[in-house]
Amino acid sequence: MLAEASADPKVILVATGSEVEIAAAAQVTLEAAGVPTRLISMPCVEWYTAQPDAYKASILPAGVPKVVIEAAQPIGWRDVLDGTVTAIGIDHFGASADAATLYREYGLTAAAVVEAANALI
């Protein structure tokens, strides 16, 4: 867990790498708006899935909506995480620009994460 919610989480943000910065900015915005938000850094999905069920439930409890921020392939997260999951990411290849431009153009932003989180709760 990278950052705990200010109270029982209403939403959980999960990021796997360089997207943590986006998720952290979204968490700050959501918390400021009164939405308790847990931030999880999951650099290795395989390590997470190998953990005991009790541990996984303590980190990503069922019944709490989750937003995954994944620059690479956002498909498949519903198989990893239980419950209501929305994935924000870039699901195609071919565009060429710096990361900041690509993220902005394809909606991989803190504002998009906040919007997705609010839609889930």
PyRosetta script that sets phi, psi and omega in degrees:
from pyrosetta import init, pose_from_sequence

init()
pose = pose_from_sequence("MLAEASADPKVILVATGSEVEIAAAAQVTLEAAGVPTRLISMPCVEWYTAQPDAYKASILPAGVPKVVIEAAQPIGWRDVLDGTVTAIGIDHFGASADAATLYREYGLTAAAVVEAANALI")
pose.set_psi(1, 130.4)
pose.set_omega(1, -178.9)
pose.set_phi(2, -90.0)
pose.set_psi(2, -41.1)
pose.set_omega(2, 179.0)
pose.set_phi(3, -150.9)
pose.set_psi(3, 131.0)
pose.set_omega(3, -179.8)
pose.set_phi(4, -85.3)
pose.set_psi(4, 153.3)
pose.set_omega(4, 177.0)
pose.set_phi(5, -71.0)
pose.set_psi(5, 158.7)
pose.set_omega(5, -179.8)
pose.set_phi(6, -71.6)
pose.set_psi(6, -17.3)
pose.set_omega(6, 177.3)
pose.set_phi(7, -152.5)
pose.set_psi(7, -169.2)
pose.set_omega(7, 175.6)
pose.set_phi(8, -52.8)
pose.set_psi(8, 126.6)
pose.set_omega(8, -174.4)
pose.set_phi(9, -65.1)
pose.set_psi(9, 136.8)
pose.set_omega(9, 173.2)
pose.set_phi(10, -92.2)
pose.set_psi(10, -20.5)
pose.set_omega(10, 178.4)
pose.set_phi(11, -154.7)
pose.set_psi(11, 151.8)
pose.set_omega(11, 178.1)
pose.set_phi(12, -123.7)
pose.set_psi(12, 131.1)
pose.set_omega(12, 176.4)
pose.set_phi(13, -102.2)
pose.set_psi(13, 133.2)
pose.set_omega(13, -179.4)
pose.set_phi(14, -124.2)
pose.set_psi(14, 126.6)
pose.set_omega(14, 177.8)
pose.set_phi(15, -131.4)
pose.set_psi(15, 150.8)
pose.set_omega(15, -172.4)
pose.set_phi(16, -107.3)
pose.set_psi(16, -14.0)
pose.set_omega(16, -176.3)
pose.set_phi(17, -170.4)
pose.set_psi(17, -114.1)
pose.set_omega(17, -177.5)
pose.set_phi(18, -62.3)
pose.set_psi(18, -17.5)
pose.set_omega(18, -179.5)
pose.set_phi(19, -75.6)
pose.set_psi(19, -9.5)
pose.set_omega(19, -179.0)
pose.set_phi(20, -57.6)
pose.set_psi(20, -37.2)
pose.set_omega(20, 179.8)
pose.set_phi(21, -60.8)
pose.set_psi(21, -41.8)
pose.set_omega(21, 178.2)
pose.set_phi(22, -65.5)
pose.set_psi(22, -46.0)
pose.set_omega(22, -179.9)
pose.set_phi(23, -62.7)
pose.set_psi(23, -39.2)
pose.set_omega(23, 179.4)
pose.set_phi(24, -64.5)
pose.set_psi(24, -41.4)
pose.set_omega(24, 177.6)
pose.set_phi(25, -64.5)
pose.set_psi(25, -39.8)
pose.set_omega(25, 178.3)
pose.set_phi(26, -65.5)
pose.set_psi(26, -39.4)
pose.set_omega(26, 179.2)
pose.set_phi(27, -61.7)
pose.set_psi(27, -43.1)
pose.set_omega(27, 178.9)
pose.set_phi(28, -59.1)
pose.set_psi(28, -45.0)
pose.set_omega(28, -179.9)
pose.set_phi(29, -63.5)
pose.set_psi(29, -46.3)
pose.set_omega(29, -179.7)
pose.set_phi(30, -64.1)
pose.set_psi(30, -44.5)
pose.set_omega(30, 178.7)
pose.set_phi(31, -61.6)
pose.set_psi(31, -41.2)
pose.set_omega(31, 179.1)
pose.set_phi(32, -63.2)
pose.set_psi(32, -27.5)
pose.set_omega(32, 178.9)
pose.set_phi(33, -88.7)
pose.set_psi(33, 5.4)
pose.set_omega(33, 177.3)
pose.set_phi(34, 87.1)
pose.set_psi(34, 18.1)
pose.set_omega(34, 179.2)
pose.set_phi(35, -106.6)
pose.set_psi(35, 104.2)
pose.set_omega(35, 178.7)
pose.set_phi(36, -60.4)
pose.set_psi(36, 123.3)
pose.set_omega(36, -171.1)
pose.set_phi(37, -133.1)
pose.set_psi(37, 123.3)
pose.set_omega(37, 175.6)
pose.set_phi(38, -90.5)
pose.set_psi(38, 141.8)
pose.set_omega(38, 178.5)
pose.set_phi(39, -117.0)
pose.set_psi(39, 122.0)
pose.set_omega(39, -179.6)
pose.set_phi(40, -114.7)
pose.set_psi(40, 129.8)
pose.set_omega(40, 170.0)
pose.set_phi(41, -99.6)
pose.set_psi(41, 121.4)
pose.set_omega(41, -178.9)
pose.set_phi(42, -122.7)
pose.set_psi(42, 77.8)
pose.set_omega(42, -176.7)
pose.set_phi(43, -67.6)
pose.set_psi(43, -19.7)
pose.set_omega(43, -179.9)
pose.set_phi(44, -140.2)
pose.set_psi(44, 104.7)
pose.set_omega(44, -179.3)
pose.set_phi(45, -61.2)
pose.set_psi(45, -38.3)
pose.set_omega(45, -179.1)
pose.set_phi(46, -61.4)
pose.set_psi(46, -40.3)
pose.set_omega(46, 178.2)
pose.set_phi(47, -64.9)
pose.set_psi(47, -40.9)
pose.set_omega(47, 178.6)
pose.set_phi(48, -61.8)
pose.set_psi(48, -48.8)
pose.set_omega(48, -175.8)
pose.set_phi(49, -67.1)
pose.set_psi(49, -20.8)
pose.set_omega(49, 178.7)
pose.set_phi(50, -81.7)
pose.set_psi(50, -8.1)
pose.set_omega(50, -177.5)
pose.set_phi(51, -76.5)
pose.set_psi(51, 157.9)
pose.set_omega(51, 176.3)
pose.set_phi(52, -61.4)
pose.set_psi(52, 149.9)
pose.set_omega(52, -178.3)
pose.set_phi(53, -57.5)
pose.set_psi(53, -37.2)
pose.set_omega(53, -179.6)
pose.set_phi(54, -62.5)
pose.set_psi(54, -41.3)
pose.set_omega(54, 178.1)
pose.set_phi(55, -64.3)
pose.set_psi(55, -48.1)
pose.set_omega(55, -179.6)
pose.set_phi(56, -59.1)
pose.set_psi(56, -40.0)
pose.set_omega(56, 179.4)
pose.set_phi(57, -67.7)
pose.set_psi(57, -29.2)
pose.set_omega(57, 179.1)
pose.set_phi(58, -74.2)
pose.set_psi(58, -30.1)
pose.set_omega(58, -179.1)
pose.set_phi(59, -86.4)
pose.set_psi(59, -46.6)
pose.set_omega(59, -177.2)
pose.set_phi(60, -126.3)
pose.set_psi(60, 74.7)
pose.set_omega(60, -175.3)
pose.set_phi(61, -64.4)
pose.set_psi(61, 144.4)
pose.set_omega(61, 174.9)
pose.set_phi(62, -62.7)
pose.set_psi(62, 149.8)
pose.set_omega(62, 178.0)
pose.set_phi(63, 89.9)
pose.set_psi(63, -10.3)
pose.set_omega(63, 176.7)
pose.set_phi(64, -104.8)
pose.set_psi(64, 121.4)
pose.set_omega(64, -179.9)
pose.set_phi(65, -60.5)
pose.set_psi(65, 149.1)
pose.set_omega(65, -178.6)
pose.set_phi(66, -129.4)
pose.set_psi(66, 140.2)
pose.set_omega(66, 173.4)
pose.set_phi(67, -117.7)
pose.set_psi(67, 122.5)
pose.set_omega(67, 178.6)
pose.set_phi(68, -100.6)
pose.set_psi(68, 132.7)
pose.set_omega(68, 177.5)
pose.set_phi(69, -112.3)
pose.set_psi(69, 113.4)
pose.set_omega(69, -172.5)
pose.set_phi(70, -141.3)
pose.set_psi(70, 110.7)
pose.set_omega(70, -177.5)
pose.set_phi(71, -69.0)
pose.set_psi(71, -31.4)
pose.set_omega(71, -176.7)
pose.set_phi(72, -79.3)
pose.set_psi(72, -97.9)
pose.set_omega(72, -173.7)
pose.set_phi(73, -116.2)
pose.set_psi(73, 104.1)
pose.set_omega(73, -177.3)
pose.set_phi(74, -77.0)
pose.set_psi(74, -3.7)
pose.set_omega(74, -179.5)
pose.set_phi(75, -76.4)
pose.set_psi(75, 144.3)
pose.set_omega(75, 173.8)
pose.set_phi(76, 100.9)
pose.set_psi(76, -7.1)
pose.set_omega(76, -177.3)
pose.set_phi(77, -67.2)
pose.set_psi(77, -28.4)
pose.set_omega(77, 177.8)
pose.set_phi(78, -64.6)
pose.set_psi(78, -23.6)
pose.set_omega(78, 176.6)
pose.set_phi(79, -75.5)
pose.set_psi(79, -25.7)
pose.set_omega(79, -177.5)
pose.set_phi(80, -90.8)
pose.set_psi(80, -40.5)
pose.set_omega(80, -174.9)
pose.set_phi(81, -110.9)
pose.set_psi(81, 135.9)
pose.set_omega(81, 177.8)
pose.set_phi(82, -79.9)
pose.set_psi(82, 154.1)
pose.set_omega(82, 170.9)
pose.set_phi(83, 90.3)
pose.set_psi(83, -153.6)
pose.set_omega(83, -176.7)
pose.set_phi(84, -82.0)
pose.set_psi(84, 116.2)
pose.set_omega(84, -176.4)
pose.set_phi(85, -133.1)
pose.set_psi(85, 132.7)
pose.set_omega(85, 170.6)
pose.set_phi(86, -120.7)
pose.set_psi(86, 135.9)
pose.set_omega(86, 178.8)
pose.set_phi(87, -112.1)
pose.set_psi(87, 131.1)
pose.set_omega(87, 176.1)
pose.set_phi(88, -109.5)
pose.set_psi(88, 125.3)
pose.set_omega(88, -180.0)
pose.set_phi(89, -176.9)
pose.set_psi(89, -176.6)
pose.set_omega(89, 178.2)
pose.set_phi(90, -106.1)
pose.set_psi(90, 115.7)
pose.set_omega(90, -172.5)
pose.set_phi(91, -106.6)
pose.set_psi(91, 23.8)
pose.set_omega(91, 178.4)
pose.set_phi(92, -147.7)
pose.set_psi(92, 168.0)
pose.set_omega(92, -177.8)
pose.set_phi(93, -122.7)
pose.set_psi(93, 164.5)
pose.set_omega(93, 173.4)
pose.set_phi(94, 120.7)
pose.set_psi(94, -25.9)
pose.set_omega(94, 179.6)
pose.set_phi(95, -76.6)
pose.set_psi(95, 145.4)
pose.set_omega(95, -178.4)
pose.set_phi(96, -129.9)
pose.set_psi(96, 118.2)
pose.set_omega(96, 177.1)
pose.set_phi(97, -174.4)
pose.set_psi(97, 176.0)
pose.set_omega(97, 175.7)
pose.set_phi(98, -69.5)
pose.set_psi(98, 159.5)
pose.set_omega(98, -175.1)
pose.set_phi(99, -57.2)
pose.set_psi(99, -43.2)
pose.set_omega(99, -178.0)
pose.set_phi(100, -59.6)
pose.set_psi(100, -41.4)
pose.set_omega(100, 179.3)
pose.set_phi(101, -67.6)
pose.set_psi(101, -46.3)
pose.set_omega(101, 179.4)
pose.set_phi(102, -61.5)
pose.set_psi(102, -45.3)
pose.set_omega(102, -179.8)
pose.set_phi(103, -60.1)
pose.set_psi(103, -44.7)
pose.set_omega(103, -179.9)
pose.set_phi(104, -64.6)
pose.set_psi(104, -46.3)
pose.set_omega(104, -176.1)
pose.set_phi(105, -67.3)
pose.set_psi(105, -30.9)
pose.set_omega(105, -176.3)
pose.set_phi(106, -107.2)
pose.set_psi(106, 13.2)
pose.set_omega(106, 171.4)
pose.set_phi(107, 77.0)
pose.set_psi(107, 24.1)
pose.set_omega(107, 176.5)
pose.set_phi(108, -96.2)
pose.set_psi(108, 72.4)
pose.set_omega(108, -173.7)
pose.set_phi(109, -132.6)
pose.set_psi(109, 162.0)
pose.set_omega(109, 176.3)
pose.set_phi(110, -60.0)
pose.set_psi(110, -39.2)
pose.set_omega(110, 179.5)
pose.set_phi(111, -62.1)
pose.set_psi(111, -39.1)
pose.set_omega(111, 177.5)
pose.set_phi(112, -66.9)
pose.set_psi(112, -36.9)
pose.set_omega(112, 178.5)
pose.set_phi(113, -66.5)
pose.set_psi(113, -44.6)
pose.set_omega(113, 177.8)
pose.set_phi(114, -59.9)
pose.set_psi(114, -44.2)
pose.set_omega(114, 179.1)
pose.set_phi(115, -61.6)
pose.set_psi(115, -44.3)
pose.set_omega(115, 178.7)
pose.set_phi(116, -64.3)
pose.set_psi(116, -42.4)
pose.set_omega(116, 178.9)
pose.set_phi(117, -62.1)
pose.set_psi(117, -46.7)
pose.set_omega(117, 179.4)
pose.set_phi(118, -63.0)
pose.set_psi(118, -34.4)
pose.set_omega(118, 178.8)
pose.set_phi(119, -67.1)
pose.set_psi(119, -32.6)
pose.set_omega(119, -178.9)
pose.set_phi(120, -76.8)
pose.set_psi(120, -31.2)
pose.set_omega(120, -177.4)
pose.set_phi(121, -98.8)
pose.dump_pdb("model.pdb")
